[in-house]
Amino acid sequence: MNELGLYSILGSSRDSKLLCLQRFVRLFAYGASTLILALYLSNLGVTDARIGLFMSMTLWGDVVISFILTLFADGLGRRRILMLGAALMTASGLVFTFSGNYWVLVAASIFGVISPSGNEIGPFKAIEESTLSQLSSPDIRSDIFAWYTLLGNAGTASGMITCGWLMEWLQSLDDWTTTHAHRFIFGIYAFLGIVKLILAFMLSDKCEPGPPKQEYQKVTELDNIEIESLLSSNDDDEETPRPRAVPAPTSKTLPQVTKKKHSIFPSISPTSRAILLKLSILFSFDSLASGIATASWITYFFTTKFSLPEGTLGTLFFTTSIIAAFSNLVASSISKRIGLLKTMVFTHLPSAIFLALIPLPPTVFPAMTFLVLRACTQNMDQVPRQAFLAAAVLPSERTAVMGGVNVVRALSQSGGPLLTGWLAGMQKIWIAFLVAGALKAGYDLAMLKMFLGFRSREEVESERERRAEAA
């Protein structure tokens, strides 16, 4: 039980449990709506080209709105932003339930919250991860993130399979057309938005960012230590310099911190900006690869090459989603033994290799085997990556930094489907798998090279306190 982090999640705070439950509800709704979104638009008479335009505009609108909301979340209040996002999610569901106008639906998807891919969309993830980091101690943080990620993946898989069976039942009823069934699903989507709004309202004040406290002293000591190594071209694994003894700031030397007015604008230290820059560049390659090999394109590949029926494909992807969900628990256990960075690289690298191998077999069974093997490790880097990023920056910076990273990932991913579509049009879609696998493998190796031996601020501060106690 301890290896799976069950004791950690059960012993976590009430707010942590509510945040994890919110993610399950949200991803359940995303999974259900994703299964019917394109079909709903098609039944309304929207052409394929305009459906593609709809997807692109939804993604770009989400990037802008999510960036704005996460940038000011700590200043305006995390719970308020979560409740606002839930209200937008409900509004989008209601518009899709009662309207069939294309441009009204486009506006609802841009300014509201509709996921075209079943993955995270909106400001929720960055705010929730930042809050969970604040509520969890470093020794159990990877366990909490593991269950947070698992419940999200389980929510998506459950939403998809539930929507599929519910659609089949609704269409078997008299006087129920396919469009009516689709709108009923979006009505459920709106209801789940209300459920999420209630869960956000139940969060306590502990979810809000705390006062700066001693962060000024930590930044003064640790920025000088880390900034040179992060921006240096010397990649040798050298011993980290010991922090210099810096006297605590007094009222005379630091009046501007103790009396600083509350601001809605985030303040990011030089060290965190350097970390954000490097991680954003690396994550952009990984996200581009994810956009090249999305679930939709993988489904298209299996359909066109092996003529798999939709039922078989649905069962296949439900299975891979469940495997990917539970693999996060294994990742948490591994990270406690070999560290966050090595867990990220050594679990993600095999999935990149399996991804590149999927289009090579001439028969369906080996290709399906590679897909399942990829699912076993493809999400195992998420938990250590979340914990690594949370530990690398100051608590007051986490929401803005994680929001910025999510924006970079979303922007990078948006270019992937265009490349795959171009290759598919030339009957060369197998090249997309090879390119995606190569990009992901390169991302893993670059992460290992750039951050091997990197010590987070929490680790350095903990060592400084131990030395102070020993002295």
URLINLIN-V573083 format. One record per backbone hydrogen bond with DSSP energy under -0.5 kcal/mol. NH is the residue of the N-H (numbers start at 1). CO is the residue of the C=O. Records with the same first field share a line. If there is no record, write none. Layout:
BEGIN
NH = CO + CO
END
This chain:
BEGIN
5 = 2
6 = 1
7 = 1
9 = 5
10 = 6
11 = 7
12 = 9
17 = 13
18 = 14
19 = 15
20 = 16
21 = 17
22 = 18
23 = 19
24 = 20
25 = 21
26 = 22
27 = 23
28 = 24
29 = 25
30 = 26
31 = 27
32 = 28
33 = 29
34 = 30
35 = 31
36 = 32 + 33
37 = 33
38 = 34
40 = 36
41 = 37
42 = 38
43 = 39
44 = 40
45 = 42
46 = 41
51 = 47
52 = 48
53 = 49
54 = 50
55 = 51
56 = 52
57 = 53
58 = 54
59 = 55
60 = 56
61 = 57
62 = 58
63 = 59
64 = 60
65 = 61
66 = 62
67 = 63
68 = 64
69 = 65
70 = 66
71 = 67
72 = 68
73 = 70
75 = 264
76 = 72
77 = 73
81 = 77
82 = 78
83 = 79
84 = 80
85 = 81
86 = 82
87 = 83
88 = 84
89 = 85
90 = 86
91 = 87
92 = 88
93 = 89
94 = 90
95 = 91
96 = 92
97 = 93
98 = 94
99 = 95
105 = 101
106 = 102
107 = 103
108 = 104
109 = 105
110 = 106
111 = 107
112 = 108
113 = 88
114 = 109
116 = 114
127 = 123
128 = 124
129 = 125
130 = 126
131 = 127
132 = 128
133 = 129
134 = 130
135 = 131
136 = 132
140 = 137
141 = 137
142 = 138
144 = 140
145 = 141
146 = 142
147 = 143
148 = 144
149 = 145
150 = 146
151 = 147
152 = 148
153 = 149
154 = 150
155 = 151
156 = 152
157 = 153
158 = 154
159 = 155
160 = 156
161 = 157
162 = 158
163 = 159
164 = 160
165 = 161
166 = 162
167 = 163
168 = 164
169 = 165
170 = 166
171 = 167
172 = 168 + 169
173 = 169 + 170
176 = 173
177 = 175
181 = 177
182 = 178
183 = 179
184 = 180
185 = 181
186 = 182
187 = 183
188 = 184
189 = 185
190 = 186
191 = 187
192 = 188
193 = 189
194 = 190
195 = 191
196 = 192
197 = 193
198 = 194
199 = 195
200 = 196
201 = 197
202 = 198
203 = 200
207 = 204
208 = 205
215 = 212
218 = 214
219 = 215
220 = 216
221 = 217
222 = 218
223 = 219
224 = 220
225 = 221
226 = 222
227 = 223
230 = 226
231 = 227
232 = 228
235 = 233
238 = 236
246 = 244
254 = 250
257 = 254
258 = 254
259 = 255
260 = 257
268 = 266
273 = 269
274 = 270
275 = 271
276 = 272
277 = 273
278 = 274
279 = 275
280 = 276
281 = 277
282 = 278
283 = 279
284 = 280
285 = 281 + 282
286 = 282
287 = 283
288 = 284
289 = 285
290 = 286
291 = 287
292 = 288
293 = 289
294 = 291
298 = 294
299 = 295
300 = 296
301 = 297
302 = 298
303 = 299
304 = 300
305 = 301
306 = 302
307 = 303
308 = 302
313 = 309
314 = 310
315 = 311
316 = 312
317 = 313
318 = 314
319 = 315
320 = 316
321 = 317
322 = 318
323 = 319
324 = 320
325 = 321
326 = 322
327 = 323
328 = 324 + 325
329 = 326
330 = 326
331 = 327
332 = 328
333 = 329
334 = 330
335 = 331
336 = 332
337 = 333 + 334
338 = 334
339 = 335
343 = 339
344 = 340
345 = 341
346 = 342
347 = 343
348 = 344
349 = 345
351 = 347
352 = 348
353 = 349
354 = 350
355 = 351
356 = 352
357 = 353
358 = 354 + 355
360 = 357
361 = 357
367 = 363
368 = 364
369 = 365
370 = 366
371 = 367
372 = 368
373 = 369
374 = 370
375 = 371
376 = 372
377 = 373 + 374
378 = 374
380 = 377
382 = 379
383 = 379
384 = 380
385 = 381
386 = 382
387 = 383
388 = 384
389 = 385
390 = 386
391 = 387
392 = 388
393 = 389
397 = 394
398 = 394 + 395
401 = 397
402 = 398
403 = 399
404 = 400
405 = 401
406 = 402
407 = 403
408 = 404
409 = 405
410 = 406
411 = 407
412 = 408
413 = 409
414 = 410
415 = 411 + 412
416 = 413
417 = 413
419 = 415
420 = 416
421 = 417
422 = 418
423 = 419
424 = 420
425 = 421
426 = 422 + 423
427 = 424
428 = 423
431 = 428
432 = 428 + 429
433 = 429
434 = 430
435 = 431
436 = 432
437 = 433
438 = 434
439 = 435
440 = 436
441 = 437
442 = 438
443 = 439
444 = 440
445 = 441
446 = 442
447 = 443
448 = 444
449 = 445
450 = 446
451 = 447
452 = 448
454 = 451
457 = 391
458 = 391
460 = 456
461 = 457
462 = 458
463 = 459
464 = 460
465 = 461
466 = 462
467 = 463
468 = 464
469 = 465
470 = 466
471 = 467
END
